[in-house]
Amino acid sequence: MKQFFNIFVAIFVTFSIGCSKSSRDDAAVSAMPSWIGATVSFLENERRQIGDSITLSPYYFLRLHLLSEARRCFSDKGRHVTLSGTPQQVLQLMSRHGALTENAYHPRHGRLSHAVLARKVETAVRSSRTEAEALQRTADVVDEEIDYLPRMVFLFGAEYTPLEYAHSIALESDYRWIDHEPQGGWTALLLQADHAVWYGSLPHSLRKAHIAADEHGMVALEIVGVSPDGHGFQIADTSSTDSTIPTEWIEKHTRGVLLNPNRSSDRGK
């Protein structure tokens, strides 16, 4: 009996440790992928600056990304479904598939682990025999985990298709994605832009709890101005009064910047 009890305790402890580790890992990456979240916030704030209060659903872009990943994963059996992407991809997805408001599309079950969702999509793809089946199974998984897609967007008494709504907010040509170091350096570019999405690697000491790096250690952050001390840039982060990136880090670790070139040139005049 004592031997049975010891075996039971060992199994219970092992199972508990395994579950705890899994929960911590999921919690660490349960935040919306930053390349989506930061870009959505950037576009919303761009509209607010001209007096237009709109919202965008980040989950719609997550859905589109997962469907794209499912197609790639099916074509390349050695590939995994990832949550990696760049701010430029949000604009590309908007251009091709439109956009939805935040109220129109969000998780109906509350909190969602995006890492778990990605794994479920990969499982659905691996069990599919054709690409069409893989995409349908992926759509079914996302329908269940997030929600079913609405066909129209209703806003201020008007009715829009997703593409009409997206094009009323922004066109891909309205913004510029720069993934090579510009003349004068990244700091000068961000100083001129003042409002942009920064994309690069961020040290753990500068990451916030809700900012999850992707599988390659990359993050995207919405830059909203120069820090008060003039030695860095402020990021959109209402949870902390010390949300800045030092200029020396900007110069060494930037991989891309998304900005509105028209607003940048206006500020430069």
PyMOL commands that set and color helices and strands:
alter all, ss='L'
color gray80, all
select helices_A, chain A and resi 2-28+34-48+58-75+87-97+114-126+131-145+162-169+172-174+186-193+204-206+247-253+261-268
alter helices_A, ss='H'
color red, helices_A
select strands_A, chain A and resi 153-155+158-160+176-178+196-201+218-226+232-235+244-246+254-259
alter strands_A, ss='S'
color yellow, strands_A
deselect
rebuild
show_as cartoon
